[in-house]
Each structure stands twice: as structure tokens, then as C-alpha cells.
Amino acid sequence: MSNEELEQYNISNLNELFSSMVNIDNERRVLNKLLVLLNELKEISYTTTLEENLNRFQSNQLNDDERYSLIYLIGQKKIIEKACSWIDNALSQLK
């Protein structure tokens, strides 16, 4: 929205501005964008998959630093997976 468009609003018609921003199409666009960003984060930030990290964690050949690094990576990736799952669920309810 441009500054000129925003200048049309004042305290008496502010509810019009808010109601135009909150709608199903906007929610869907935001959720889809967030899903894309999270998937890009997974691809760019991590060289291994969650499954690969879980398999490696099961190995008995890890030193403490490797084990703690894997715990951290697994936690981060599970957070991203849960967020993606939540977004998918939210998107399915919007359709």
C-alpha cells in the first residue's frame, strides 16, 4: 500500500484499513510465503537431512562435540518440520 493510499485513512475509518488487510487470501499468501522461506532455510542452511542426522546420532562412534552438534541440528530441523506441518494444516483449513 502506498503512502497516498494510507493517507486516506484516519481514526474514524481505520477499521476499513484493518478489515482489508485481514482476509483469507492474505492469510493464504502469508502462509505460503512462510512455507517457502522455511523450505529455503532448510536447503540453504543445512547440508544434511533430519533423517541423516538422526541416523548418525544413533552411531556409537561420536565424540561429545559431534553428539552435541547433532542434538542442536536435530532440534533446529524438528522445529522447522513442525512449523511446516503447522502451516500445511493451516492452509488446508483455509481452503
Secondary structure as the mmCIF struct_conf table of DSSP 4:
data_model
#
loop_
_struct_conf.conf_type_id
_struct_conf.id
_struct_conf.beg_label_comp_id
_struct_conf.beg_label_asym_id
_struct_conf.beg_label_seq_id
_struct_conf.end_label_comp_id
_struct_conf.end_label_asym_id
_struct_conf.end_label_seq_id
HELX_RH_AL_P HELX_RH_AL_P1 ASN A 3 LEU A 6
TURN_TY1_P TURN_TY1_P1 GLU A 7 GLN A 8
TURN_TY1_P TURN_TY1_P2 ILE A 11 SER A 12
BEND BEND1 ASN A 13 ASN A 13
HELX_RH_AL_P HELX_RH_AL_P2 LEU A 14 MET A 21
BEND BEND2 VAL A 22 ASN A 23
HELX_RH_AL_P HELX_RH_AL_P3 ILE A 24 SER A 45
BEND BEND3 THR A 47 THR A 48
HELX_RH_AL_P HELX_RH_AL_P4 LEU A 50 PHE A 57
TURN_TY1_P TURN_TY1_P3 GLN A 58 GLN A 58
BEND BEND4 ASN A 60 ASN A 60
HELX_RH_AL_P HELX_RH_AL_P5 ASP A 64 LEU A 94
#
